[in-house]
């Protein structure tokens, strides 16, 4: 197998990109093909060891002759963008026409120069249309513009024919600029990685490529540099700018022992960092892949626009033929009158506004959301989130802070608090569950615990450990009952775990957890936006769950759920709803449910690999307002998409009707086509600057 990678310069049409990818994938010796419209790169895997560069070049040129294709190894970095020759020659054609029009040349000579001016303004469009016609794929904008402008020349309407092509090239130039602007808004998020790293070996520091660094090596990050790899601070203290990953503007202070993430900017101090993840596994690399892949997942609206254009273009060509042929045949109106009306009809019918502006809206939204710390795995999830009317929440770490604190130790008679605490600490020492973290934070500095020889964790229930002299248990009352622990007291109303030793209960420990400050306001605002149902799924006690649900004004809650129970409840909720259902979890223990949900949203997932991989939407800050921002972005994006669709179709249909009536001329047709496209693009690009 051979893997070939190419760069496609001048690729600004997404429908062309899809067509290229499909045709290359269908080549006999191709195993797979992927064209990344965002990065303008084509990756091809062949079934044999033969290089298919010639066939690939031919296929690309057949679809879009303007594209310049180069193997990535041959790519030369350009310091200046290439000149827009089609636009420049079209402008020259206009100048030639104007100069000739005001000259004293005989009319026959003027006509010859007018035709030369027309060729200058239209050579690119005519060449592409002719080339595609020979290849059997010609029902596109080049064909429509060529037929319309050549018809105008045939009728002697030289200024209209030249103006049509000049304005079309202006529109193409501005469209390409808009595509590049939207593309760059996303790619700028990906420029968070360093190519070289300052590696520490003994007393020396040397620069090496980032790919050579392995786990547990030490690197130095100086002030003003981005942290290249995830790690732990060994020496130094500093303030970090995490806005590129989380959208959070306030700097984060770090010192010895703190974890730091790749992609964050070191603002003040020199840091020596012990690397904990290689380049391919770092936080910033995972985020880069997420954003890159997001551009390839299409929403229903995008798929509608793409399919609509394929059906729409042949229909309008057929209607134009009817307009040009039928009315003159059944009336006394001159054939030239209806022919010109058909040309106007063809020009205004170009579906550019839809084909360009809809994908642009998605790219702009993905880029704008990522800058705010909201990562979307595709515009399809953005579209689904905009339509969602039911939100399902995990409790601990999502609706509440998840930073549990030990509230009370309740040992049984003849059991000391120290014995209960040591047994709990022994069980939970190697766990990362919020309850375990609370126990370690409270008791790790006070007591030491015996060595653990065996540990068995029962997901969602508890843990069993074996020491030299004891078998210890920590978990829910139901779990200890299953393990046939005797002397179990009644369960309290607070969040708690029961602890047992050698088959006998020692007592329980209660915990307190606070609701996140702004979640009540967020849920209130979500209700105003039409998201009426808010349901909580938790493994906690029903009394505790009821308190949280009451304070937040939730629609319903389900308590005492194991992970498998949460999955069943979510599936039941989804089946009862016509619109998409979103599940919001903290990403630590909810990855399976997040992955299963129609829309899985992970909160505060920065650095959490399981959450980033499982979720459809990742909120990089652990802040409730990010959920509200994500919904607002989704609603705004969907609104702009449908504004563009309705506006473009309404204007085009109106001018088409005027063309049939003989009211609209070629000038109005060009302005309607190019103008509507540019207005739709401008509407989409509002998301980039929002």
VEXMAR-105664 format. One record per residue (C-alpha): z negated, x, y negated. Coordinates in steps of 0.1 Angstrom, whole numbers. Example, Ala and Ser with C-alpha at 12.3 -4.5 7.8 and 13.67 -1.06 7.14 Angstrom:
% residues 2
[[-78,123,45]]
[[-71,137,11]]
This chain:
% residues 690
[[0,0,0]]
[[8,11,-36]]
[[-10,-2,-66]]
[[12,0,-98]]
[[-1,-7,-133]]
[[21,-14,-163]]
[[16,-21,-200]]
[[38,-49,-215]]
[[43,-43,-252]]
[[54,-73,-273]]
[[39,-98,-248]]
[[28,-127,-271]]
[[39,-158,-251]]
[[14,-169,-225]]
[[39,-192,-207]]
[[62,-162,-204]]
[[33,-142,-190]]
[[26,-169,-164]]
[[63,-170,-155]]
[[65,-132,-152]]
[[34,-131,-129]]
[[48,-159,-107]]
[[83,-142,-103]]
[[68,-108,-95]]
[[44,-123,-70]]
[[74,-138,-52]]
[[92,-105,-48]]
[[96,-97,-11]]
[[76,-65,-10]]
[[48,-76,-34]]
[[14,-84,-19]]
[[-2,-95,-51]]
[[4,-95,-88]]
[[-19,-101,-118]]
[[-8,-101,-154]]
[[-37,-99,-178]]
[[-24,-116,-210]]
[[-55,-104,-229]]
[[-50,-67,-222]]
[[-12,-69,-218]]
[[-14,-52,-184]]
[[4,-60,-152]]
[[-12,-49,-118]]
[[10,-50,-87]]
[[0,-43,-51]]
[[29,-37,-27]]
[[30,-44,10]]
[[47,-10,16]]
[[44,25,2]]
[[77,20,-18]]
[[73,19,-57]]
[[89,-12,-71]]
[[92,-1,-107]]
[[129,-9,-110]]
[[126,-44,-95]]
[[96,-51,-118]]
[[114,-40,-149]]
[[144,-61,-140]]
[[122,-92,-134]]
[[103,-88,-167]]
[[135,-83,-187]]
[[150,-114,-171]]
[[122,-135,-183]]
[[116,-119,-217]]
[[141,-93,-229]]
[[119,-83,-259]]
[[91,-69,-238]]
[[88,-31,-235]]
[[74,-22,-201]]
[[58,12,-193]]
[[37,25,-165]]
[[1,30,-177]]
[[3,68,-169]]
[[34,69,-192]]
[[19,49,-221]]
[[19,68,-254]]
[[-8,59,-279]]
[[8,46,-311]]
[[-7,55,-344]]
[[13,29,-362]]
[[25,-6,-351]]
[[63,-8,-345]]
[[84,-23,-373]]
[[93,-60,-369]]
[[130,-53,-367]]
[[141,-90,-360]]
[[123,-101,-391]]
[[136,-73,-412]]
[[173,-79,-402]]
[[168,-116,-407]]
[[156,-109,-442]]
[[186,-87,-447]]
[[208,-115,-436]]
[[193,-138,-462]]
[[199,-111,-489]]
[[235,-107,-478]]
[[241,-144,-480]]
[[226,-148,-514]]
[[245,-118,-528]]
[[278,-132,-513]]
[[271,-167,-526]]
[[269,-155,-562]]
[[298,-131,-559]]
[[334,-138,-570]]
[[349,-131,-536]]
[[375,-156,-522]]
[[360,-183,-499]]
[[377,-170,-468]]
[[360,-136,-473]]
[[327,-153,-481]]
[[328,-172,-448]]
[[333,-139,-429]]
[[303,-124,-446]]
[[283,-155,-441]]
[[289,-152,-404]]
[[278,-116,-405]]
[[247,-126,-424]]
[[240,-152,-397]]
[[244,-126,-369]]
[[219,-103,-388]]
[[194,-131,-389]]
[[199,-145,-354]]
[[209,-116,-331]]
[[176,-114,-312]]
[[174,-152,-306]]
[[211,-154,-296]]
[[208,-124,-273]]
[[177,-137,-255]]
[[192,-172,-251]]
[[224,-158,-237]]
[[206,-135,-213]]
[[184,-162,-200]]
[[213,-186,-197]]
[[230,-161,-173]]
[[197,-159,-153]]
[[195,-197,-150]]
[[163,-200,-171]]
[[173,-212,-205]]
[[154,-244,-215]]
[[131,-227,-240]]
[[128,-222,-278]]
[[155,-195,-279]]
[[180,-219,-264]]
[[170,-248,-287]]
[[172,-226,-318]]
[[205,-210,-308]]
[[223,-243,-301]]
[[210,-258,-333]]
[[219,-229,-356]]
[[253,-224,-339]]
[[260,-261,-344]]
[[251,-257,-381]]
[[276,-228,-384]]
[[302,-249,-367]]
[[297,-276,-393]]
[[299,-251,-421]]
[[262,-254,-430]]
[[257,-216,-434]]
[[226,-215,-456]]
[[208,-239,-432]]
[[218,-219,-402]]
[[206,-186,-417]]
[[175,-202,-431]]
[[167,-217,-397]]
[[167,-182,-381]]
[[149,-165,-410]]
[[120,-190,-410]]
[[119,-189,-372]]
[[115,-151,-373]]
[[88,-154,-399]]
[[70,-179,-377]]
[[73,-157,-347]]
[[60,-127,-366]]
[[29,-147,-378]]
[[24,-162,-344]]
[[23,-127,-328]]
[[-1,-115,-355]]
[[-24,-145,-347]]
[[-22,-137,-310]]
[[-31,-101,-316]]
[[-59,-111,-339]]
[[-74,-134,-313]]
[[-68,-108,-286]]
[[-85,-81,-306]]
[[-115,-103,-314]]
[[-122,-103,-276]]
[[-112,-67,-270]]
[[-136,-55,-297]]
[[-164,-68,-276]]
[[-153,-45,-248]]
[[-154,-13,-268]]
[[-191,-8,-260]]
[[-187,20,-235]]
[[-188,58,-241]]
[[-162,79,-223]]
[[-185,109,-222]]
[[-223,113,-216]]
[[-248,140,-226]]
[[-262,150,-192]]
[[-295,169,-189]]
[[-297,197,-164]]
[[-329,217,-167]]
[[-331,229,-203]]
[[-294,225,-210]]
[[-273,195,-220]]
[[-236,192,-213]]
[[-210,166,-219]]
[[-194,151,-188]]
[[-172,120,-181]]
[[-193,88,-176]]
[[-179,84,-141]]
[[-196,116,-129]]
[[-231,104,-136]]
[[-252,92,-106]]
[[-285,73,-103]]
[[-317,91,-113]]
[[-299,117,-134]]
[[-312,122,-170]]
[[-290,117,-201]]
[[-296,121,-238]]
[[-286,95,-264]]
[[-287,106,-300]]
[[-292,83,-330]]
[[-260,65,-339]]
[[-247,66,-303]]
[[-244,37,-278]]
[[-264,39,-246]]
[[-237,45,-220]]
[[-256,34,-188]]
[[-286,12,-179]]
[[-318,32,-175]]
[[-355,38,-183]]
[[-367,58,-213]]
[[-383,91,-202]]
[[-389,106,-236]]
[[-387,94,-272]]
[[-389,62,-291]]
[[-363,43,-311]]
[[-350,10,-324]]
[[-320,-5,-306]]
[[-293,-28,-319]]
[[-287,-52,-291]]
[[-264,-76,-311]]
[[-233,-66,-292]]
[[-248,-80,-260]]
[[-272,-107,-271]]
[[-261,-117,-307]]
[[-297,-109,-318]]
[[-297,-93,-352]]
[[-333,-79,-351]]
[[-336,-44,-337]]
[[-356,-40,-305]]
[[-382,-12,-304]]
[[-383,9,-272]]
[[-405,38,-260]]
[[-413,58,-229]]
[[-412,35,-198]]
[[-391,8,-213]]
[[-358,-3,-198]]
[[-326,0,-219]]
[[-292,-15,-213]]
[[-257,0,-216]]
[[-238,-11,-247]]
[[-268,-12,-270]]
[[-268,10,-301]]
[[-295,37,-306]]
[[-304,34,-343]]
[[-331,59,-350]]
[[-347,83,-324]]
[[-335,107,-298]]
[[-339,92,-263]]
[[-340,109,-229]]
[[-330,82,-203]]
[[-332,82,-165]]
[[-301,64,-153]]
[[-307,34,-130]]
[[-271,22,-126]]
[[-237,39,-123]]
[[-209,30,-146]]
[[-193,4,-123]]
[[-227,-15,-120]]
[[-239,-13,-156]]
[[-247,-43,-177]]
[[-219,-37,-202]]
[[-193,-32,-174]]
[[-203,-65,-158]]
[[-200,-82,-192]]
[[-166,-66,-198]]
[[-153,-79,-165]]
[[-167,-113,-173]]
[[-150,-115,-207]]
[[-117,-101,-193]]
[[-116,-126,-165]]
[[-126,-155,-187]]
[[-91,-155,-204]]
[[-75,-162,-171]]
[[-94,-194,-163]]
[[-76,-223,-179]]
[[-92,-256,-191]]
[[-77,-290,-183]]
[[-64,-291,-219]]
[[-46,-258,-215]]
[[-31,-268,-182]]
[[-20,-301,-198]]
[[-2,-282,-226]]
[[15,-258,-203]]
[[27,-286,-179]]
[[37,-308,-208]]
[[59,-281,-223]]
[[78,-277,-190]]
[[86,-314,-188]]
[[90,-320,-225]]
[[117,-295,-232]]
[[143,-308,-207]]
[[137,-343,-219]]
[[143,-335,-255]]
[[175,-316,-247]]
[[187,-346,-227]]
[[178,-370,-256]]
[[197,-347,-281]]
[[228,-349,-259]]
[[225,-387,-259]]
[[221,-387,-297]]
[[252,-365,-301]]
[[274,-385,-277]]
[[265,-422,-274]]
[[263,-434,-311]]
[[297,-420,-321]]
[[312,-435,-289]]
[[300,-471,-297]]
[[303,-471,-335]]
[[326,-460,-362]]
[[303,-433,-375]]
[[319,-398,-375]]
[[310,-376,-346]]
[[299,-347,-369]]
[[271,-369,-384]]
[[254,-376,-351]]
[[260,-340,-339]]
[[241,-328,-370]]
[[213,-353,-363]]
[[211,-340,-327]]
[[208,-305,-340]]
[[179,-315,-363]]
[[163,-333,-334]]
[[166,-301,-312]]
[[150,-278,-338]]
[[120,-300,-345]]
[[114,-306,-308]]
[[104,-269,-300]]
[[69,-271,-283]]
[[57,-238,-300]]
[[27,-254,-317]]
[[13,-265,-283]]
[[22,-235,-262]]
[[8,-210,-287]]
[[-21,-227,-304]]
[[-39,-241,-273]]
[[-44,-207,-255]]
[[-53,-192,-289]]
[[-81,-217,-293]]
[[-95,-207,-260]]
[[-93,-170,-268]]
[[-109,-175,-302]]
[[-137,-195,-287]]
[[-145,-170,-260]]
[[-146,-142,-285]]
[[-166,-161,-311]]
[[-191,-172,-284]]
[[-195,-137,-270]]
[[-203,-123,-304]]
[[-232,-148,-305]]
[[-245,-137,-271]]
[[-229,-166,-252]]
[[-207,-154,-224]]
[[-182,-179,-209]]
[[-164,-172,-176]]
[[-134,-193,-186]]
[[-123,-220,-210]]
[[-125,-244,-181]]
[[-163,-242,-183]]
[[-161,-246,-220]]
[[-141,-278,-216]]
[[-165,-291,-189]]
[[-196,-283,-211]]
[[-180,-303,-240]]
[[-177,-333,-217]]
[[-212,-330,-200]]
[[-237,-358,-207]]
[[-264,-348,-182]]
[[-284,-316,-183]]
[[-307,-306,-154]]
[[-333,-279,-160]]
[[-355,-256,-140]]
[[-390,-255,-155]]
[[-407,-221,-152]]
[[-388,-195,-174]]
[[-364,-221,-187]]
[[-383,-250,-204]]
[[-414,-229,-204]]
[[-419,-192,-214]]
[[-423,-181,-178]]
[[-449,-156,-189]]
[[-477,-170,-168]]
[[-512,-159,-175]]
[[-541,-161,-151]]
[[-563,-190,-162]]
[[-591,-192,-137]]
[[-602,-177,-103]]
[[-617,-203,-81]]
[[-632,-186,-50]]
[[-647,-206,-22]]
[[-685,-203,-15]]
[[-696,-168,-4]]
[[-663,-153,-16]]
[[-664,-131,-47]]
[[-639,-132,-75]]
[[-631,-95,-68]]
[[-622,-102,-31]]
[[-600,-131,-41]]
[[-583,-110,-68]]
[[-577,-80,-46]]
[[-562,-102,-18]]
[[-538,-118,-43]]
[[-529,-84,-58]]
[[-521,-70,-23]]
[[-498,-99,-15]]
[[-480,-100,-49]]
[[-477,-63,-57]]
[[-441,-58,-48]]
[[-428,-93,-60]]
[[-411,-100,-93]]
[[-419,-137,-93]]
[[-436,-148,-126]]
[[-468,-156,-107]]
[[-468,-121,-92]]
[[-462,-106,-126]]
[[-492,-125,-140]]
[[-515,-114,-112]]
[[-504,-77,-116]]
[[-508,-79,-154]]
[[-544,-93,-150]]
[[-557,-73,-120]]
[[-536,-41,-115]]
[[-557,-21,-140]]
[[-590,-34,-126]]
[[-587,-31,-88]]
[[-569,-11,-62]]
[[-556,-27,-31]]
[[-551,-15,5]]
[[-517,-2,18]]
[[-493,-28,30]]
[[-476,-21,63]]
[[-456,-53,67]]
[[-445,-79,42]]
[[-427,-112,49]]
[[-416,-134,20]]
[[-409,-171,25]]
[[-386,-181,-4]]
[[-401,-208,-26]]
[[-433,-210,-5]]
[[-453,-178,-5]]
[[-458,-143,11]]
[[-475,-129,41]]
[[-486,-92,43]]
[[-502,-70,69]]
[[-527,-42,60]]
[[-546,-20,84]]
[[-574,-46,89]]
[[-561,-78,74]]
[[-534,-105,75]]
[[-532,-119,39]]
[[-514,-150,26]]
[[-506,-161,-9]]
[[-486,-192,-18]]
[[-486,-230,-21]]
[[-512,-251,-3]]
[[-484,-266,19]]
[[-473,-231,29]]
[[-509,-221,39]]
[[-512,-254,58]]
[[-480,-246,77]]
[[-496,-212,86]]
[[-526,-231,100]]
[[-550,-217,74]]
[[-584,-234,77]]
[[-609,-244,50]]
[[-582,-253,24]]
[[-597,-271,-7]]
[[-580,-299,-25]]
[[-551,-289,-48]]
[[-559,-287,-86]]
[[-537,-302,-113]]
[[-528,-268,-127]]
[[-502,-244,-115]]
[[-519,-224,-88]]
[[-515,-203,-57]]
[[-539,-203,-27]]
[[-550,-171,-11]]
[[-561,-166,25]]
[[-574,-137,47]]
[[-572,-136,85]]
[[-566,-173,88]]
[[-593,-184,64]]
[[-588,-196,28]]
[[-605,-175,1]]
[[-598,-198,-28]]
[[-571,-203,-54]]
[[-560,-189,-88]]
[[-547,-211,-116]]
[[-522,-202,-143]]
[[-511,-215,-177]]
[[-476,-215,-190]]
[[-464,-227,-225]]
[[-433,-248,-234]]
[[-409,-227,-254]]
[[-415,-235,-291]]
[[-381,-249,-301]]
[[-371,-267,-268]]
[[-384,-301,-280]]
[[-361,-299,-311]]
[[-332,-287,-290]]
[[-334,-316,-266]]
[[-337,-340,-295]]
[[-305,-326,-311]]
[[-287,-327,-277]]
[[-296,-364,-275]]
[[-280,-370,-309]]
[[-249,-353,-296]]
[[-246,-378,-268]]
[[-263,-358,-239]]
[[-287,-386,-229]]
[[-300,-376,-195]]
[[-323,-346,-193]]
[[-338,-340,-158]]
[[-362,-313,-146]]
[[-364,-299,-111]]
[[-394,-278,-103]]
[[-414,-264,-74]]
[[-446,-270,-94]]
[[-473,-296,-90]]
[[-463,-332,-100]]
[[-491,-334,-126]]
[[-480,-302,-143]]
[[-444,-313,-142]]
[[-453,-347,-157]]
[[-471,-330,-186]]
[[-440,-309,-194]]
[[-416,-338,-190]]
[[-437,-360,-213]]
[[-440,-333,-241]]
[[-402,-327,-240]]
[[-392,-364,-237]]
[[-372,-358,-205]]
[[-355,-387,-187]]
[[-369,-378,-152]]
[[-384,-350,-132]]
[[-387,-340,-95]]
[[-416,-318,-85]]
[[-427,-299,-54]]
[[-391,-288,-46]]
[[-381,-258,-26]]
[[-348,-241,-35]]
[[-330,-261,-8]]
[[-345,-293,-22]]
[[-333,-284,-57]]
[[-298,-280,-43]]
[[-300,-315,-27]]
[[-313,-331,-59]]
[[-286,-315,-80]]
[[-259,-327,-56]]
[[-273,-362,-57]]
[[-273,-362,-95]]
[[-238,-349,-97]]
[[-225,-376,-73]]
[[-241,-403,-95]]
[[-224,-391,-127]]
[[-188,-394,-137]]
[[-189,-366,-163]]
[[-198,-329,-155]]
[[-235,-320,-149]]
[[-249,-288,-163]]
[[-278,-270,-146]]
[[-299,-246,-168]]
[[-320,-219,-151]]
[[-336,-186,-161]]
[[-314,-167,-135]]
[[-343,-150,-117]]
[[-349,-175,-89]]
[[-322,-201,-95]]
[[-291,-181,-88]]
[[-281,-203,-57]]
[[-285,-235,-77]]
[[-267,-221,-107]]
[[-239,-210,-85]]
[[-236,-244,-69]]
[[-237,-264,-101]]
[[-206,-278,-118]]
[[-217,-259,-149]]
[[-242,-232,-141]]
[[-260,-219,-172]]
[[-283,-189,-171]]
[[-308,-183,-199]]
[[-321,-149,-210]]
[[-299,-133,-183]]
[[-293,-99,-200]]
[[-295,-72,-174]]
[[-299,-97,-146]]
[[-270,-91,-122]]
[[-275,-121,-100]]
[[-275,-145,-129]]
[[-244,-130,-146]]
[[-225,-132,-113]]
[[-237,-167,-104]]
[[-235,-185,-138]]
[[-205,-200,-155]]
[[-222,-197,-189]]
[[-246,-169,-197]]
[[-270,-172,-226]]
[[-280,-136,-233]]
[[-310,-144,-254]]
[[-340,-163,-239]]
[[-338,-187,-268]]
[[-333,-225,-264]]
[[-312,-227,-296]]
[[-285,-207,-277]]
[[-280,-237,-254]]
[[-274,-259,-285]]
[[-250,-233,-299]]
[[-231,-233,-266]]
[[-227,-271,-266]]
[[-216,-270,-303]]
[[-190,-243,-296]]
[[-177,-263,-266]]
[[-174,-295,-286]]
[[-158,-278,-316]]
[[-133,-260,-293]]
[[-123,-292,-276]]
[[-120,-310,-309]]
[[-97,-283,-323]]
[[-75,-284,-292]]
[[-70,-321,-294]]
[[-65,-320,-332]]
[[-36,-295,-326]]
[[-21,-316,-298]]
[[-22,-349,-317]]
[[-12,-333,-351]]
[[18,-315,-335]]
[[31,-344,-315]]
[[27,-369,-344]]
[[46,-347,-369]]
[[73,-338,-344]]
[[78,-374,-333]]
[[79,-386,-370]]
[[106,-360,-379]]
[[125,-367,-347]]
[[127,-404,-357]]
[[137,-394,-393]]
[[164,-371,-377]]
[[179,-400,-357]]
[[179,-421,-389]]
[[197,-394,-407]]
[[169,-389,-433]]
[[156,-355,-421]]
[[179,-325,-425]]
[[179,-290,-409]]
[[155,-278,-437]]
[[129,-305,-429]]
[[133,-297,-391]]
[[126,-260,-396]]
[[97,-266,-419]]
[[83,-292,-395]]
[[86,-268,-365]]
[[74,-235,-381]]
[[50,-252,-404]]
[[33,-273,-378]]
[[30,-242,-355]]
[[14,-221,-382]]
[[-10,-249,-392]]
[[-20,-254,-356]]
[[-26,-216,-352]]
[[-46,-215,-385]]
[[-67,-244,-372]]
[[-74,-225,-339]]
[[-82,-193,-357]]
[[-111,-210,-376]]
[[-131,-203,-345]]
[[-127,-166,-348]]
[[-142,-165,-383]]
[[-168,-193,-377]]
